[in-house]
């Protein structure tokens, strides 16, 4: 599956992407009044095809940095402010993969992916 094939309100069975940037974690209060941490990670897999991966919970995403290649497994997609947003939901996870060159580098992904970074 590619990011361009991800549809809101659908499962994301398996998706391999490159981390473009990681926003600083921030504290938020959920609609249920619970405080938690949210880390937004900009990911891309092709030039012009990027999305935000929202990682919920304290310490989530601390092992991620720009340039890493990850596989999202059993994730979820939704629409937020007109854009597709990814999350891991209750059962999803991600794992870091060895960079074998199959996912374009950040420079190959182009400035379009960088300009739509987390928090923008």
Beta strands, then each sheet from edge to edge (+ up, - down):
strand 1: 11-22
strand 2: 26-29
strand 3: 35-46
strand 4: 49-56
strand 5: 69-80
strand 6: 83-87
strand 7: 93-97
sheet 1: 2+ 3- 1+ 5- 6+ 4+
sheet 2: 2+ 3- 1+ 5- 7+
end
